[in-house]
Amino acid sequence: MPRRGAVRFNLPMVVPPDIDGLPPAELRQLLLKLLEENAELKRQNAELREEIARL
């Protein structure tokens, strides 16, 4: 039973791929995808920080 006032997150869990068996080309593709996602999250974070600063 959750504690009163506790914050709970119900986020979907994605099972990571078994990267040990991936060929180098697929590893590079995965790396590029993750770098793009990271850049987008950093951009969104910066926008949110700017919005918070304005408020």
C-alpha angles and dihedrals in degrees: 000000000000119000117252109269093013117143115229128189122203101195122167112251117223115206107231117236119254095258094180090077098044119111117240093258092056091045090054090048091051091047092052091049092051092047090052092049090048092050091050092050091049090050091050091047091053091050091051092048090052091049092049090049090053091051 
